[in-house]
C-alpha cells in the first residue's frame, strides 16, 4: 500500500511538473513573439531567400533570375568546373563524410596536403584547418588568452572575433574603428598576462583595409601579439592572392597570426589558421573548436587545393575584379552615391534609415538585382546600407545595370 501511494505521489509530481514546464514554455514563446514583432516594427527582421541555382554572377530565387551583388564569391570560383570536378572525383574516393575529428580518424592525406599548401601560400611554417572561420577565430583567441590576459579589438571587427574575445574571459577592450591613438593607450594599460590585438584585414561591412603596419608597429612596441582575420583579403589581395600580409610584406617573423577562410574568394568551404610551428601545435592541443568537431569532408579539401592552384596561376581574375571595382566607383562618383572609402570588392552604400535601406533593396530586386540591405545590429545604428559586392564573374553590363537601377532607386 505504501509503495502504491508513492507511485501515485510521483505521478502527481510529474504531472504538476509537466504543467509547470508547459507554462514556462508558453511564457517563453509569448515573449519571443513580442520580440519578433518588435524586430519587424524596427525594420530589422531577417529573412532567408531560397536560392535555386549555383552561385555565380546570376542566381535563381523563386524561379526568377537576379544579378547577384550580394555574394562573397569574389573570384567567381564557387561554380568553377575544375573545382567541381575535383570535388566529385574526390568524393568518389573519400566519400562524403570525414567520419571523425582530426585527432581521431578524420585527418586524411588530402587535409594534410591542403594545410601544407596553404602554409606555403601565405609564407608561414604551418597551417591548421578549421570547419568555419567563426570556429577558427573563437578557437584561436580562447586557446591563446585567459583571465590574466588582455584582448584588444577594433570596434568593427567581425562578430566571431568579438565573441572570441568575450568567451576567452580576458580583459576585453575595443577601440574606435582604425583609431591608432586609442589602441596605443589601451596597449599601455597594465596587464599581468599577454596582450593580443585582433583585427579584420578587410572589414566585412565597410570594405576598408586595416592599418596593419601601424598596428604591428604598436604591437611590437608594447610586446603584444596580433591576430588578423583575412577572410575578405585572401585570394584577392596581393600579387599571388596571399592576402593582406602579402600586400604589406608581413612575414612570419613579424608575428601576425593569420586566419583566413576558404568560402569566399576560394569559392569552397572551411577556414585555416597559419603561423609558427609552436602556434599550430598549441592550437592542436588547446583549441576546443578544433579538437571537438568533425573535420571538413576530404572532398572539400581536394576542391580547395584546386582552387588554390587557380588563385596562384590566374592573376587575371584579380585584375578583372579590380577593373570592375574601378568601373563601379567611377559610376558611383558620377551619380554622387554615398559610398564608404574602399578599394576592395566590398562597396558599402550608406542609406542610414533601416526602412529606406529595405525599400531601396526591394526596388533593386524588382529590377532583377540582388543587393541585400544590412541593418543594425550588424552595422552601427544610423548606418544601414546596401552592401554591394563585386566578383570577377560579373561583366561590365552587370555593373552598368546596377548603376542605372541605383540612379532610379535613390
C-alpha positions in Angstrom: 0.0 0.0 0.0 2.8 2.4 0.9 4.5 1.7 -2.5 1.3 2.3 -4.3 0.9 5.7 -2.6 4.5 6.6 -3.5 3.8 5.8 -7.1 0.7 8.0 -7.1 2.5 10.8 -5.5 5.3 10.6 -8.0 2.8 10.6 -10.9 1.2 13.7 -9.4 4.6 15.4 -9.1 5.4 14.6 -12.7 2.0 15.9 -13.8 2.5 19.1 -11.9 6.0 19.5 -13.3 4.6 18.9 -16.8 2.0 21.7 -16.3 4.8 24.0 -14.9 7.1 23.2 -17.9 4.3 24.0 -20.4 3.6 27.2 -18.6 7.2 28.2 -18.8 7.3 27.2 -22.5 4.2 29.1 -23.3 5.5 32.2 -21.5 8.8 32.0 -23.4 7.0 31.6 -26.7 4.9 34.7 -25.9 8.0 36.7 -25.1 9.6 35.6 -28.3 6.6 36.6 -30.3 6.8 40.1 -28.7 10.5 40.3 -29.5 10.0 39.1 -33.1 7.2 41.6 -33.7 9.5 44.4 -32.3 12.2 43.3 -34.8 9.6 43.7 -37.6 8.4 47.1 -36.4 12.0 48.3 -36.3 12.7 47.0 -39.9 15.4 44.7 -38.6 13.7 41.3 -39.2 15.9 38.9 -41.0 14.6 36.6 -43.7 16.2 34.0 -46.0 16.0 33.7 -49.7 15.9 30.2 -51.1 18.5 30.0 -53.9 17.6 27.5 -56.6 20.8 27.6 -58.6 24.6 27.5 -58.3 26.3 30.6 -57.0 27.5 33.0 -59.8 27.1 36.4 -61.3 23.4 35.4 -61.7 21.3 33.3 -59.3 17.7 32.0 -59.4 15.4 32.8 -56.4 11.7 31.8 -56.5 12.0 30.9 -60.2 13.4 34.4 -61.1 16.9 35.2 -62.3 18.8 38.0 -60.5 22.2 39.6 -61.0 23.9 38.8 -57.7 25.7 41.6 -56.0 25.5 40.1 -52.5 27.9 37.2 -52.7 31.4 36.9 -51.3 32.4 34.8 -54.4 35.0 37.4 -55.3 36.9 35.4 -58.0 33.9 33.6 -59.4 35.2 30.2 -58.2 32.1 28.8 -56.4 30.9 27.0 -59.5 34.2 26.7 -61.4 34.2 23.4 -63.5 37.7 22.4 -62.4 36.9 22.8 -58.8 33.5 21.0 -59.1 35.3 18.1 -60.9 37.9 17.9 -58.1 35.1 17.7 -55.5 33.1 15.0 -57.3 36.2 12.9 -58.2 37.5 13.1 -54.6 34.1 12.2 -53.2 34.1 9.0 -55.2 37.3 8.0 -53.4 37.0 9.5 -49.9 33.2 9.5 -49.6 31.1 12.5 -48.4 31.9 12.5 -44.7 35.2 12.6 -42.8 33.8 10.4 -40.0 35.6 12.0 -37.1 37.6 14.9 -35.7 41.1 15.5 -37.0 42.6 14.0 -33.8 40.7 10.7 -34.1 40.5 9.4 -37.7 39.3 12.5 -39.6 42.6 13.8 -40.8 43.2 12.5 -44.3 46.2 12.8 -46.6 44.4 15.5 -48.6 43.7 17.5 -45.4 47.4 17.3 -44.7 48.3 18.3 -48.3 46.0 21.3 -48.1 47.5 22.5 -44.9 51.0 22.4 -46.3 49.9 24.1 -49.5 48.1 26.9 -47.6 51.1 27.5 -45.3 53.4 27.8 -48.2 51.0 30.1 -50.0 50.9 32.6 -47.1 54.5 32.2 -46.2 54.1 30.5 -42.8 55.6 27.4 -41.2 52.3 25.6 -40.8 48.6 25.9 -41.2 45.7 24.3 -39.4 42.3 23.6 -41.0 39.1 24.6 -39.2 35.5 23.8 -40.2 34.5 27.5 -40.4 36.0 31.0 -39.9 33.8 31.5 -36.9 35.2 28.4 -35.2 38.7 29.3 -36.2 38.5 32.8 -34.6 36.9 31.6 -31.4 39.3 28.7 -31.2 42.4 30.8 -31.6 41.5 33.6 -29.2 40.3 31.2 -26.4 43.3 29.0 -26.8 45.7 31.9 -26.5 44.0 34.1 -23.9 42.5 33.7 -20.5 41.7 35.6 -17.3 45.1 37.3 -16.8 45.4 38.4 -20.4 44.1 41.4 -22.5 42.3 41.2 -25.8 42.1 44.5 -27.8 39.8 44.7 -30.8 38.7 47.1 -33.5 35.0 48.0 -32.9 34.1 47.0 -36.4 35.6 43.5 -36.2 33.5 40.5 -37.3 31.2 39.0 -34.8 33.3 35.9 -34.5 36.3 37.9 -33.3 34.2 39.8 -30.8 32.7 36.6 -29.5 36.1 35.0 -29.2 37.3 37.9 -27.1 34.3 37.7 -24.8 34.5 33.9 -24.5 38.2 34.0 -23.6 37.4 35.6 -20.2 40.3 38.0 -20.8 40.2 41.7 -20.1 38.4 42.7 -23.2 38.7 46.2 -24.8 37.5 47.7 -28.1 38.9 50.8 -29.8 37.1 53.1 -32.3 37.5 51.9 -35.9 41.1 52.2 -37.0 41.9 54.6 -34.1 45.6 54.1 -33.5 45.8 56.6 -30.7 43.2 54.8 -28.6 44.8 51.4 -29.5 48.1 52.8 -28.1 46.5 54.0 -24.9 45.0 50.5 -24.4 48.3 48.8 -25.0 49.8 51.0 -22.3 47.4 49.5 -19.8 48.9 47.3 -17.1 48.2 43.6 -17.5 49.7 40.6 -15.7 49.5 38.3 -18.7 49.7 38.7 -22.5 48.2 41.2 -24.9 46.5 40.2 -28.1 45.4 42.8 -30.7 42.7 41.4 -33.0 41.6 43.0 -36.3 39.9 42.2 -39.6 42.2 42.5 -42.6 39.4 43.8 -44.8 36.4 44.9 -42.8 33.4 42.9 -44.0 30.7 45.6 -43.8 32.8 48.7 -44.8 35.3 47.2 -47.2 38.3 49.2 -46.0 41.7 47.7 -45.2 43.1 47.6 -41.7 46.1 49.9 -40.9 48.0 46.7 -40.2 51.5 48.1 -40.5 50.7 50.7 -37.8 49.0 48.0 -35.7 52.1 45.8 -36.0 54.4 48.7 -35.0 52.4 49.4 -31.9 52.2 45.7 -31.0 55.9 45.3 -31.3 56.5 48.4 -29.1 54.3 47.0 -26.3 55.2 43.3 -26.7 51.7 42.3 -28.0 50.7 39.6 -30.5 48.4 40.3 -33.4 45.6 38.1 -34.9 44.5 39.1 -38.4 41.2 37.8 -39.9 41.9 38.0 -43.6 38.6 36.3 -44.7 37.9 39.0 -47.3 41.5 39.6 -48.4 42.9 36.1 -49.0 42.8 35.2 -52.7 42.0 38.8 -53.7 44.8 41.0 -52.3 48.5 40.5 -53.1 50.3 39.6 -56.3 49.6 35.9 -55.9 46.4 36.2 -53.8 48.3 35.8 -50.5 46.1 38.5 -48.8 46.8 41.5 -46.7 50.1 40.1 -45.3 51.5 39.6 -48.8 50.4 43.1 -49.8 52.2 44.7 -46.8 55.2 42.3 -46.9 54.5 40.9 -43.4 56.3 37.6 -42.8 56.0 35.1 -40.0 58.9 36.8 -38.2 56.8 39.9 -38.0 54.5 37.8 -35.7 51.0 38.3 -37.2 48.8 35.2 -36.6 46.7 34.8 -39.8 43.2 33.4 -40.1 41.5 33.1 -43.5 38.5 31.4 -44.9 38.0 29.1 -47.9 34.4 30.0 -48.5 34.8 33.4 -50.1 37.4 34.1 -52.8 38.3 30.3 -52.7 34.7 29.5 -53.5 34.7 26.4 -51.4 34.2 26.0 -47.6 36.2 26.0 -44.4 39.0 28.1 -42.8 42.6 27.9 -41.7 45.0 29.5 -39.2 48.6 29.9 -40.2 51.7 30.7 -38.2 54.7 29.3 -36.4 55.2 25.6 -35.6 54.7 26.3 -31.9 51.4 28.2 -32.5 49.9 25.4 -34.6 51.0 22.7 -32.1 49.4 24.6 -29.3 46.1 25.0 -31.2 46.1 21.3 -31.8 46.4 20.7 -28.1 44.2 23.5 -26.8 41.7 24.9 -29.3 38.3 23.4 -28.4 36.7 24.3 -31.7 39.4 22.2 -33.4 39.7 19.3 -31.0 36.0 18.7 -30.5 34.5 18.9 -34.0 34.3 16.7 -37.1 36.8 17.7 -39.8 35.6 19.0 -43.1 35.0 16.4 -45.8 38.1 15.3 -47.6 36.4 16.1 -50.9 36.2 19.7 -49.9 39.9 19.8 -49.1 40.6 18.4 -52.5 38.5 21.0 -54.1 40.3 23.7 -52.1 43.6 22.5 -53.4 42.4 23.1 -57.0 41.0 26.4 -56.1 44.3 27.5 -54.5 46.1 26.5 -57.7 43.7 28.6 -59.8 44.2 31.6 -57.4 48.0 31.3 -57.8 48.1 30.8 -61.6 45.3 33.0 -62.8 46.0 36.6 -61.7 43.7 37.8 -64.5 40.8 37.1 -62.2 42.1 39.6 -59.7 42.8 42.1 -62.5 39.3 41.8 -63.9 37.8 42.2 -60.4 39.9 45.4 -59.9 38.7 46.8 -63.2 35.1 46.2 -62.2 35.6 47.9 -58.9 37.1 50.9 -60.6 34.2 50.9 -63.1 31.6 50.8 -60.3 33.3 53.5 -58.3 33.6 55.9 -61.3 29.9 55.4 -62.0 29.0 55.9 -58.3 31.0 59.1 -58.2 29.2 60.4 -61.3 25.9 59.7 -59.5 27.0 61.2 -56.2 26.4 58.0 -54.3 27.4 57.9 -50.6 30.0 55.2 -50.7 32.4 54.5 -47.9 36.0 54.6 -48.9 37.1 51.2 -50.1 39.4 49.8 -52.8 38.1 46.2 -52.3 35.3 44.2 -53.7 33.1 45.3 -50.8 31.4 48.6 -51.7 29.1 50.0 -48.9 26.4 52.4 -50.0 25.2 54.2 -46.8 21.4 54.8 -46.7 21.0 55.5 -42.9 17.5 54.6 -42.1 16.6 50.9 -41.9 13.2 51.2 -43.6 14.7 53.2 -46.5 17.5 50.7 -46.9 15.0 47.9 -47.2 12.9 49.9 -49.7 15.9 50.6 -52.0 16.9 46.9 -51.8 13.4 45.9 -52.8 13.4 48.4 -55.7 16.6 46.9 -57.0 15.1 43.5 -56.6 12.2 44.5 -58.8 14.8 45.4 -61.4 16.4 41.9 -61.3 19.3 42.9 -58.9 20.0 41.1 -55.7 21.6 43.6 -53.3 20.9 43.0 -49.6 20.2 45.7 -47.1 22.4 45.5 -44.0 20.9 46.9 -40.8 21.7 47.1 -37.1 22.9 45.3 -35.1 25.2 44.0 -37.9 26.2 47.6 -38.5 26.1 50.7 -36.2 22.8 52.4 -35.7 22.0 55.0 -38.3 24.3 53.4 -40.8 22.1 50.9 -42.6 23.4 50.3 -46.0 23.5 48.3 -49.2 26.5 46.0 -49.1 27.4 45.7 -52.8 30.0 43.1 -53.6 31.7 42.7 -56.9 33.0 39.5 -58.5 35.3 38.5 -61.3 32.3 36.6 -62.6 30.5 39.9 -63.3 30.7 41.6 -66.6 30.6 45.3 -67.5 26.9 45.2 -68.5 26.1 43.8 -65.0 27.7 46.8 -63.4 26.1 49.2 -65.8 22.6 47.8 -65.0 23.3 48.2 -61.3 24.3 51.8 -61.6 21.3 52.6 -63.8 19.0 51.0 -61.2 20.6 52.8 -58.3 20.1 56.1 -60.1 16.4 55.4 -60.4 16.0 54.0 -56.9 17.7 56.6 -54.8 
